């Protein structure tokens, strides 16, 4: 999702003359304006545009403004983008309907350019102040709790070499979290999660949510003799589903259990990205179809079992890697990541090389938390 400090605005308007007028005035005021002719066209381009604010007409063909807003609200990654309705009418009924859809404000089409620019600027400045306040509170809370959502360094474990890189977005704790749980002398559980929620307010609780899930995982591992990731995920899922305090938070989780004695890796995921298994110069995605934690009482989790040998490597990562963009707006993407991992020599440090490649690709400008774990079999 775009940062609130961005000046990019997505204008959704079907009347060419009105669109040109708004684009001219917004551009003149220093905003970058991208235009879509209806809600459907806007949905198709929203991932690429990553707007800081959406201004949408109500009466449009194909998909009107109300339909467009309802579609956005159904996607966790889109619903928090600030939204303003552009309308030729100022009737009370329409306005109340708009505010029921969690919009920021209305702009009447006949408003002067100065009024339009003032409203847009005020909305973005208000949201930026909210962001700065929450970031400051998160940092203070994390410092006071000595909170660590990611270990400073991965553990040493017989038969394995574990490497990690974690870069929190703008140095704010939260979002991604990592844990390593030693089960016995031959087995270790590796956990990678990503907490998502509503706007910047969710960041304040991200540390607590990460701790909640990590604690639940440890309790399950300590209380069951069956070392299967799907069972661990299902028990965590049941706990999260019953807890109303985190009903508005979306959590993805990857769990990998490495058994160095029997040379197996078991993996299961909850709404997560696939993991990568590299053997020699061949790399492949191992995918899970499990649901996000807390989405449904039955998470439909299943295990993927990998026979491992010396020199093999298992890589876990969050979407901060694949959704990073270069200056041209091109995504790093899954295929680029897979190709890169496949070309890494077994003797090389996969994490260091990937960090260098990603920072080079993005020019050092990361847009989200970034986490990657590489587990090399010795």
C-alpha positions as CSV (number, residue, x, y, z in Angstrom):
1,X,0.0,0.0,0.0
2,X,1.2,3.5,-0.8
3,X,2.6,5.6,2.0
4,X,0.6,8.6,3.1
5,X,3.5,10.9,2.3
6,X,2.9,10.1,-1.4
7,X,1.3,12.8,-3.5
8,X,-0.3,10.4,-6.0
9,X,-4.1,10.8,-6.5
10,X,-6.4,8.4,-8.4
11,X,-9.2,10.4,-10.1
12,X,-12.2,8.4,-11.2
13,X,-14.4,10.5,-13.5
14,X,-16.2,9.7,-16.7
15,X,-16.8,13.3,-18.0
16,X,-13.6,14.3,-20.0
17,X,-14.0,18.0,-19.4
18,X,-14.3,17.7,-15.7
19,X,-11.5,15.2,-15.5
20,X,-9.2,17.5,-17.5
21,X,-10.1,20.4,-15.2
22,X,-9.3,18.4,-12.0
23,X,-6.1,16.9,-13.4
24,X,-4.9,20.4,-14.4
25,X,-5.6,22.0,-11.0
26,X,-4.3,19.0,-9.0
27,X,-1.1,18.8,-11.1
28,X,-0.6,22.6,-10.8
29,X,-0.8,22.3,-7.0
30,X,2.0,19.7,-7.0
31,X,0.0,16.4,-7.0
32,X,0.6,13.5,-9.3
33,X,-2.8,12.7,-10.8
34,X,-3.8,9.4,-12.5
35,X,-7.2,9.1,-14.3
36,X,-9.7,6.3,-14.7
37,X,-13.0,6.6,-16.5
38,X,-15.1,4.4,-14.1
39,X,-14.8,2.2,-11.1
40,X,-13.9,-1.0,-13.0
41,X,-11.0,0.8,-14.8
42,X,-9.8,2.1,-11.4
43,X,-9.9,-1.3,-9.8
44,X,-7.8,-2.7,-12.7
45,X,-5.1,-0.1,-12.2
46,X,-5.1,0.4,-8.4
47,X,-2.2,-2.1,-7.7
48,X,0.0,-0.3,-10.2
49,X,-0.9,3.2,-9.2
50,X,-0.7,2.8,-5.4
51,X,-2.5,6.1,-4.7
52,X,-2.3,8.1,-1.5
53,X,-5.9,9.3,-2.1
54,X,-8.8,8.4,-4.4
55,X,-11.3,11.0,-5.7
56,X,-14.3,9.3,-7.4
57,X,-17.4,10.5,-9.2
58,X,-20.6,8.8,-8.1
59,X,-22.7,8.6,-11.4
60,X,-20.6,6.6,-13.9
61,X,-21.2,3.8,-16.4
62,X,-19.9,0.2,-16.0
63,X,-19.3,0.7,-12.3
64,X,-20.5,3.7,-10.4
65,X,-18.8,5.3,-7.4
66,X,-20.9,3.6,-4.7
67,X,-20.2,0.1,-6.3
68,X,-16.5,1.0,-6.6
69,X,-16.3,2.0,-3.0
70,X,-18.1,-1.2,-1.9
71,X,-15.6,-3.2,-3.9
72,X,-12.6,-1.5,-2.3
73,X,-14.0,-2.1,1.2
74,X,-14.0,-5.9,0.5
75,X,-10.2,-5.9,0.1
76,X,-8.1,-5.4,3.2
77,X,-5.3,-3.9,1.2
78,X,-7.5,-1.3,-0.5
79,X,-10.1,-0.3,2.2
80,X,-7.7,1.9,4.1
81,X,-6.8,4.2,1.1
82,X,-8.4,7.6,1.9
83,X,-11.5,8.1,-0.3
84,X,-13.4,11.2,-1.4
85,X,-16.6,11.3,-3.5
86,X,-16.8,13.9,-6.3
87,X,-20.5,14.7,-6.9
88,X,-22.7,17.2,-8.8
89,X,-25.3,16.8,-6.1
90,X,-25.1,17.6,-2.4
91,X,-28.3,15.9,-1.3
92,X,-28.4,14.7,2.3
93,X,-29.4,11.1,1.4
94,X,-26.4,10.7,-1.0
95,X,-24.0,12.2,1.5
96,X,-25.2,9.9,4.4
97,X,-24.8,6.9,2.1
98,X,-21.2,8.0,1.3
99,X,-20.3,8.4,4.9
100,X,-21.7,4.9,5.7
101,X,-19.1,3.7,3.2
102,X,-16.3,5.1,5.4
103,X,-15.3,8.0,3.1
104,X,-13.2,10.9,4.2
105,X,-15.3,13.7,2.6
106,X,-17.3,15.0,-0.4
107,X,-16.2,17.5,-3.0
108,X,-18.9,19.2,-5.1
109,X,-17.9,19.5,-8.7
110,X,-18.8,23.1,-8.9
111,X,-16.4,24.0,-6.1
112,X,-13.6,26.4,-7.1
113,X,-10.1,25.0,-7.7
114,X,-8.9,26.6,-4.5
115,X,-11.6,24.8,-2.4
116,X,-10.7,21.5,-4.1
117,X,-7.0,21.8,-3.5
118,X,-7.6,23.0,0.1
119,X,-9.8,20.0,0.8
120,X,-7.4,17.5,-0.7
121,X,-4.4,19.0,1.1
122,X,-6.2,19.1,4.4
123,X,-7.2,15.4,4.2
124,X,-3.7,14.3,3.3
125,X,-2.1,16.5,6.0
126,X,-4.5,15.2,8.6
127,X,-3.7,11.6,7.7
128,X,0.0,12.3,7.7
129,X,-0.3,13.8,11.2
130,X,-2.2,10.7,12.3
131,X,0.5,8.5,10.9
132,X,3.3,10.4,12.6
133,X,1.5,10.3,15.9
134,X,0.9,6.5,15.7
135,X,4.5,5.8,14.6
136,X,5.7,7.8,17.6
137,X,3.4,5.8,19.9
138,X,4.4,2.5,18.4
139,X,8.1,3.3,18.9
140,X,7.6,4.4,22.5
141,X,5.5,1.3,23.3
142,X,8.0,-1.0,21.7
143,X,10.8,0.6,23.6
144,X,9.0,0.5,26.9
145,X,8.2,-3.2,26.5
146,X,11.6,-4.0,25.0
147,X,9.5,-5.6,22.3
148,X,11.3,-7.8,19.8
149,X,9.1,-9.1,17.0
150,X,12.2,-10.4,15.3
151,X,15.3,-12.0,16.9
152,X,18.4,-10.0,16.5
153,X,20.1,-13.0,15.0
154,X,18.9,-16.5,14.0
155,X,19.7,-19.5,16.2
156,X,22.6,-21.9,15.9
157,X,21.3,-25.4,15.3
158,X,23.1,-28.7,14.6
159,X,22.9,-29.6,10.9
160,X,21.5,-26.3,9.8
161,X,22.7,-22.8,8.9
162,X,20.0,-20.3,9.4
163,X,20.2,-16.8,7.9
164,X,17.7,-13.9,8.1
165,X,17.2,-10.3,7.0
166,X,14.4,-8.2,8.4
167,X,14.0,-4.5,7.6
168,X,10.9,-2.9,9.3
169,X,9.2,-0.2,7.3
170,X,10.5,3.2,8.4
171,X,12.1,1.5,11.4
172,X,8.7,1.0,13.1
173,X,8.3,-2.4,14.9
174,X,5.4,-4.5,13.8
175,X,4.0,-6.0,10.7
176,X,6.3,-9.0,10.0
177,X,7.4,-11.2,12.8
178,X,9.8,-14.2,13.1
179,X,10.3,-16.9,15.7
180,X,12.5,-20.0,16.0
181,X,11.4,-22.7,18.5
182,X,13.7,-25.5,19.3
183,X,11.6,-28.7,19.7
184,X,14.4,-31.1,20.5
185,X,18.0,-31.7,19.5
186,X,16.9,-32.9,16.0
187,X,14.0,-30.6,15.3
188,X,13.3,-26.9,15.0
189,X,10.2,-24.9,14.1
190,X,10.7,-21.7,12.0
191,X,7.8,-19.3,12.0
192,X,7.3,-16.3,9.7
193,X,4.2,-14.1,10.0
194,X,2.7,-10.9,8.7
195,X,0.2,-8.8,10.5
196,X,-2.1,-6.6,8.4
197,X,-4.9,-4.3,9.6
198,X,-6.8,-1.0,9.3
199,X,-4.7,2.0,8.5
200,X,-1.9,3.2,10.8
201,X,-4.0,2.3,13.9
202,X,-3.3,-1.4,13.4
203,X,0.5,-0.7,13.6
204,X,0.1,0.3,17.2
205,X,-1.2,-3.2,18.0
206,X,1.1,-5.1,15.6
207,X,3.7,-5.9,18.3
208,X,1.0,-7.3,20.6
209,X,-0.6,-9.4,17.8
210,X,2.7,-10.8,16.8
211,X,3.4,-11.7,20.5
212,X,-0.1,-13.3,20.7
213,X,0.5,-15.6,17.7
214,X,4.0,-16.5,18.8
215,X,2.9,-17.4,22.3
216,X,0.0,-19.5,20.9
217,X,2.5,-21.3,18.6
218,X,4.8,-22.1,21.5
219,X,2.0,-23.4,23.7
220,X,0.8,-25.7,20.9
221,X,4.3,-27.0,20.3
222,X,4.8,-27.7,23.9
223,X,1.5,-29.4,24.4
224,X,1.4,-31.8,21.4
225,X,3.4,-34.8,20.5
226,X,2.5,-34.5,16.8
227,X,5.0,-32.2,15.2
228,X,2.9,-31.3,12.2
229,X,2.6,-27.7,11.0
230,X,-1.0,-28.1,9.9
231,X,-2.0,-29.1,13.5
232,X,-0.1,-26.2,14.9
233,X,-1.8,-23.8,12.5
234,X,-5.3,-25.2,13.1
235,X,-5.0,-24.8,16.9
236,X,-3.6,-21.3,16.5
237,X,-6.4,-20.5,14.1
238,X,-9.1,-21.7,16.5
239,X,-7.7,-19.5,19.2
240,X,-7.5,-16.4,16.9
241,X,-11.0,-17.1,15.5
242,X,-12.5,-17.0,19.0
243,X,-10.8,-13.8,20.1
244,X,-12.9,-10.8,19.2
245,X,-10.0,-8.4,20.0
246,X,-8.2,-9.3,16.7
247,X,-11.3,-9.8,14.5
248,X,-10.3,-6.8,12.3
249,X,-6.7,-8.0,11.9
250,X,-5.5,-10.2,9.1
251,X,-2.6,-12.5,9.9
252,X,-0.6,-14.7,7.5
253,X,1.7,-17.4,8.9
254,X,4.2,-19.9,7.5
255,X,5.4,-22.7,9.7
256,X,8.3,-25.0,8.7
257,X,9.5,-27.9,10.9
258,X,13.0,-29.2,10.0
259,X,13.9,-32.7,11.2
260,X,17.6,-33.1,10.8
261,X,17.6,-36.7,11.9
262,X,15.1,-37.9,9.4
263,X,16.1,-35.4,6.8
264,X,12.6,-34.0,6.2
265,X,11.0,-30.5,6.2
266,X,7.3,-30.1,6.8
267,X,5.5,-26.9,5.8
268,X,2.1,-25.5,6.1
269,X,0.8,-22.0,5.6
270,X,-2.1,-19.7,6.5
271,X,-2.9,-17.3,3.7
272,X,0.8,-16.9,3.1
273,X,3.1,-16.6,0.1
274,X,4.7,-19.9,-1.0
275,X,8.1,-20.9,0.3
276,X,11.0,-21.7,-2.0
277,X,12.9,-25.0,-2.0
278,X,16.3,-25.0,-3.7
279,X,18.2,-28.1,-4.5
280,X,21.3,-27.7,-6.6
281,X,20.6,-25.1,-9.3
282,X,16.8,-25.8,-9.3
283,X,14.4,-23.7,-7.3
284,X,10.7,-24.2,-7.0
285,X,7.7,-22.8,-5.1
286,X,6.0,-24.9,-2.5
287,X,2.5,-23.6,-2.1
288,X,-0.1,-23.9,0.6
289,X,-3.8,-23.3,0.3
290,X,-4.6,-22.7,4.0
291,X,-6.8,-19.7,4.9
292,X,-5.8,-16.6,6.8
293,X,-5.7,-17.0,10.6
294,X,-9.0,-16.4,12.1
295,X,-10.9,-16.2,8.8
296,X,-12.8,-19.4,9.3
297,X,-13.0,-22.0,12.2
298,X,-11.6,-24.6,9.8
299,X,-8.4,-23.2,8.2
300,X,-8.1,-26.1,5.8
301,X,-4.4,-26.5,6.5
302,X,-2.4,-29.4,5.1
303,X,1.3,-30.4,5.2
304,X,3.8,-30.3,2.4
305,X,6.6,-32.8,3.1
306,X,10.0,-32.2,1.5
307,X,12.9,-34.8,1.6
308,X,16.0,-32.7,2.2
309,X,19.7,-33.4,1.8
310,X,23.0,-31.6,2.4
311,X,23.3,-28.4,0.3
312,X,19.5,-27.9,0.0
313,X,17.9,-24.7,1.1
314,X,14.5,-23.5,2.2
315,X,13.6,-19.9,1.9
316,X,10.6,-18.1,3.6
317,X,9.7,-14.5,2.7
318,X,7.0,-11.9,3.0
319,X,5.4,-9.8,0.4
320,X,7.7,-6.9,1.1
321,X,10.2,-8.7,-1.1
322,X,8.0,-9.5,-4.1
323,X,5.9,-6.3,-4.0
324,X,8.9,-4.0,-4.0
325,X,9.0,-1.7,-7.0
326,X,11.7,0.0,-9.0
327,X,11.6,3.7,-10.1
328,X,9.6,2.7,-13.2
329,X,6.9,1.1,-11.0
330,X,7.9,-2.5,-12.0
331,X,7.3,-5.2,-9.3
332,X,10.2,-7.4,-8.2
333,X,7.7,-10.2,-8.4
334,X,7.6,-13.9,-7.7
335,X,9.3,-15.1,-10.9
336,X,12.2,-12.7,-10.5
337,X,12.7,-13.9,-7.0
338,X,12.6,-17.6,-8.0
339,X,15.0,-17.1,-10.9
340,X,17.4,-15.2,-8.6
341,X,17.3,-18.0,-5.9
342,X,17.9,-20.6,-8.6
343,X,21.1,-18.9,-9.7
344,X,22.6,-18.6,-6.2
345,X,25.5,-21.0,-5.6
346,X,25.1,-23.4,-2.6
347,X,28.3,-21.9,-1.2
348,X,27.0,-18.3,-1.3
349,X,25.1,-16.4,1.4
350,X,21.6,-16.3,-0.1
351,X,20.2,-13.6,2.2
352,X,23.1,-11.2,1.7
353,X,22.9,-11.6,-2.1
354,X,19.1,-11.1,-2.1
355,X,19.4,-8.0,0.1
356,X,21.9,-6.5,-2.3
357,X,19.8,-7.4,-5.3
358,X,16.6,-5.9,-3.8
359,X,18.2,-2.7,-2.7
360,X,19.8,-2.3,-6.1
361,X,16.4,-2.9,-7.8
362,X,14.5,-0.4,-5.6
363,X,17.3,2.1,-5.3
364,X,17.1,1.5,-1.5
365,X,13.5,2.7,-1.3
366,X,11.5,-0.1,0.4
367,X,7.7,0.4,0.7
368,X,6.9,-2.3,3.3
369,X,8.4,-4.5,6.0
370,X,10.8,-6.9,4.4
371,X,11.7,-10.3,5.8
372,X,13.5,-13.3,4.4
373,X,14.8,-16.5,6.1
374,X,17.1,-19.0,4.4
375,X,17.6,-22.4,6.0
376,X,20.6,-24.3,4.6
377,X,20.9,-28.0,5.2
378,X,24.5,-28.9,6.1
